[in-house]
Amino acid sequence: MKKEDLFTGYSTKEGIKVYLGDQIVAPFYFPMLIQYDFNTNVFVITTKGKNKSPYRIYPIQNVAEISGLRIISNSIINQYVKVGDLVKITVLNIKESSFTAGDIVKVVEVNEWDINVEGINDPSLRATIQYHEFLEMWRFDE
């Protein structure tokens, strides 16, 4: 897959291309995520922040006229896990957790925005981690 295949056709005022999976932010806005709406077959912006509401969807329009719009990260990787899978944590600072980067943990619950995991050597150790904080073990298999 080439990155250009994920280009939405929109650019920021500064000329930075907006791709599927980009997270964008502007003054007075929560970070927003670029997704594809299969019902309408168009690229849309969805809210991503404290409320994490998947039901607030906005069409992409007038992107080039919004001053201060920034692309802050990209989460193109599509992740799919199920209960019982082993995953590898990829961040150092998961809130309220004794797990850290490199730890391999077992999935015990899958939610829309995060997963619950437990230690494979100590099942009493548990944490809630978000999708950008781990990778599936098959990605590390050779």
C-alpha distance (Angstrom), angle and dihedral (degrees) to the residues before:
residue distance angle dihedral
M1 . . .
K2 3.79 . .
K3 3.79 122.3 .
E4 3.81 90.7 -127.6
D5 3.81 89.0 63.1
L6 3.82 87.1 67.6
F7 3.82 96.0 52.2
T8 3.82 110.6 125.8
G9 3.80 95.6 -155.1
Y10 3.82 91.7 -111.3
S11 3.79 129.9 107.8
T12 3.80 133.5 -170.4
K13 3.80 122.5 -111.1
E14 3.81 87.3 -95.5
G15 3.82 90.3 54.5
I16 3.82 98.1 -106.0
K17 3.81 110.4 148.7
V18 3.81 117.8 -120.0
Y19 3.81 114.5 -135.4
L20 3.79 133.6 -169.2
G21 3.81 106.7 -87.3
D22 3.81 95.5 26.8
Q23 3.78 118.2 137.5
I24 3.79 113.1 -142.8
V25 3.78 133.5 -172.1
A26 3.79 136.1 -172.6
P27 3.82 132.2 -179.7
F28 3.83 112.2 -64.5
Y29 3.83 93.2 9.6
F30 3.79 133.6 107.6
P31 3.79 113.5 -122.4
M32 3.79 107.7 -80.6
L33 3.80 127.6 -152.3
I34 3.82 124.8 -137.3
Q35 3.80 109.4 -131.9
Y36 3.78 138.4 161.0
D37 3.80 117.8 -111.4
F38 3.80 107.7 -145.7
N39 3.82 92.0 -168.0
T40 3.81 94.0 61.6
N41 3.84 97.9 20.8
V42 3.80 93.8 -129.3
F43 3.80 137.1 111.4
V44 3.81 112.8 -101.0
I45 3.79 139.9 -179.6
T46 3.80 117.7 -121.7
T47 3.78 127.5 -167.2
K48 3.77 116.6 -101.8
G49 3.76 118.2 179.9
K50 3.77 142.2 72.1
N51 3.78 94.8 -19.8
K52 3.83 95.2 37.1
S53 3.77 90.1 -162.8
P54 3.81 110.7 -179.6
Y55 3.79 89.6 -166.4
R56 3.82 98.2 66.7
I57 3.78 102.9 88.2
Y58 3.79 125.1 167.4
P59 3.80 128.4 -171.8
I60 3.80 114.8 -118.7
Q61 3.77 106.7 -110.3
N62 3.79 137.7 143.0
V63 3.81 89.9 13.2
A64 3.80 91.1 146.7
E65 3.82 91.3 56.8
I66 3.83 97.7 53.0
S67 3.78 107.6 98.5
G68 3.76 116.7 -148.1
L69 3.80 94.4 26.0
R70 3.80 109.9 150.8
I71 3.77 134.1 -175.6
I72 3.79 104.2 -136.0
S73 3.78 103.9 178.5
N74 3.73 145.0 -20.3
S75 3.78 128.4 -122.6
I76 3.78 102.5 179.9
I77 3.80 93.9 145.2
N78 3.79 109.8 105.3
Q79 3.78 109.7 -143.8
Y80 3.77 127.9 -160.2
V81 3.78 123.9 175.5
K82 3.77 135.5 162.9
V83 3.79 135.2 -159.0
G84 3.80 109.9 -72.6
D85 3.83 96.1 28.7
L86 3.78 119.6 129.0
V87 3.81 116.0 -130.1
K88 3.79 133.6 -176.7
I89 3.79 118.6 -129.5
T90 3.82 112.0 -128.3
V91 3.82 103.1 -172.8
L92 3.80 132.0 71.5
N93 3.80 101.9 -144.0
I94 3.79 115.2 49.2
K95 3.81 107.5 167.3
E96 3.81 116.3 -105.5
S97 3.79 93.0 -4.5
S98 3.78 136.6 122.2
F99 3.82 89.8 -152.0
T100 3.78 121.2 98.0
A101 3.80 140.4 177.7
G102 3.79 113.6 -47.2
D103 3.81 96.4 22.5
I104 3.79 115.2 132.2
V105 3.80 113.3 -141.2
K106 3.81 137.8 176.0
V107 3.82 122.4 -115.4
V108 3.82 111.9 -123.7
E109 3.81 100.1 167.8
V110 3.81 134.5 17.1
N111 3.82 119.4 -151.5
E112 3.79 131.8 177.4
W113 3.82 95.4 -101.1
D114 3.81 104.0 20.2
I115 3.79 145.1 5.3
N116 3.80 133.5 -125.2
V117 3.78 116.3 -129.9
E118 3.78 139.1 -177.9
G119 3.79 133.1 -157.0
I120 3.80 114.7 -93.3
N121 3.81 91.9 -141.2
D122 3.81 95.8 35.9
P123 3.85 113.8 29.7
S124 3.81 90.1 -173.4
L125 3.81 88.5 71.6
R126 3.82 107.1 86.5
A127 3.78 136.9 169.3
T128 3.78 142.2 169.5
I129 3.80 112.6 -126.3
Q130 3.78 130.6 -177.0
Y131 3.79 124.2 -127.1
H132 3.80 94.6 -102.6
E133 3.82 91.4 55.4
F134 3.82 99.3 67.9
L135 3.80 144.5 30.7
E136 3.78 128.6 -144.5
M137 3.80 115.3 -102.6
W138 3.81 93.4 -120.6
R139 3.81 87.2 69.8
F140 3.82 87.8 65.8
D141 3.81 97.3 44.7
E142 3.77 115.3 109.1
